[in-house]
Amino acid sequence: MPQYLIMVNAPAPADWMEAPPDELAAHERYGSQIEELGATTVYAAALQPATTATTIRGDVVTEGPFADSAEVIGGLSVIEARDLEHAVEIAKLCPATIRGSVEVRPLLG
């Protein structure tokens, strides 16, 4: 099956320690929902807050995320799904859409 990245965008700084308990519980259930829809989670991880990021451009290293924005990358999942339509169906159930958004991209290869 093709693989897709589901990138979680959360309100900056995307500190999961500050997420509402009901949203965290929904994230825990999300893995089961993916399986119920006939897909497989290959990998999933939440990221530390954007304030812990280090950005490198050429020879310049700076503390902080790539850009100042209202939403930052807060986590990611790689799933195996039948096709893009199936991956989007799964991504629409992601609890990150409660306060933020998700982006779905096919992986190369």
Residue pairs with C-beta under 8 A, 6 or more apart in sequence:
1 39
1 40
1 80
1 81
1 82
2 80
2 81
2 82
2 83
2 106
2 107
3 42
3 78
3 79
3 80
3 81
3 106
3 107
3 109
4 78
4 79
4 80
4 81
4 84
4 87
4 91
4 104
4 105
4 106
4 107
5 76
5 77
5 78
5 103
5 104
5 105
5 106
5 107
6 76
6 77
6 78
6 79
6 87
6 90
6 91
6 94
6 102
6 103
6 104
7 73
7 75
7 76
7 102
7 103
7 104
7 105
8 46
8 73
8 74
8 75
8 76
8 77
8 94
8 96
8 100
8 102
9 71
9 72
9 73
9 74
9 96
9 100
9 101
9 102
9 103
10 19
10 71
10 72
10 73
10 74
10 75
10 96
10 99
10 100
11 70
11 71
11 99
11 100
12 50
12 65
12 68
12 69
12 70
12 71
12 72
13 49
13 50
13 51
13 72
14 47
14 49
14 50
14 71
14 72
14 73
14 74
14 75
15 49
15 51
16 24
16 46
16 49
16 74
16 75
19 99
23 95
23 98
23 99
26 95
26 98
27 95
27 96
30 93
30 94
30 95
31 41
31 44
33 90
33 93
34 40
34 41
34 79
34 90
34 93
35 41
37 86
37 89
37 90
37 93
38 82
38 86
39 79
39 80
39 81
39 82
39 86
39 87
39 90
40 79
40 80
41 77
41 78
41 79
42 78
42 79
42 80
43 76
43 77
43 78
44 75
44 76
44 77
44 78
45 75
45 76
45 77
46 74
46 75
47 73
47 74
47 75
47 76
50 64
50 65
50 72
50 73
51 64
51 65
53 63
53 64
53 65
53 66
54 61
54 62
54 63
54 64
55 61
55 62
55 63
55 64
55 65
55 66
56 62
65 72
71 100
71 101
74 96
74 100
75 96
77 94
78 107
79 87
79 90
81 87
81 90
84 104
84 106
87 104
87 106
88 104
91 102
91 104
94 102
96 102
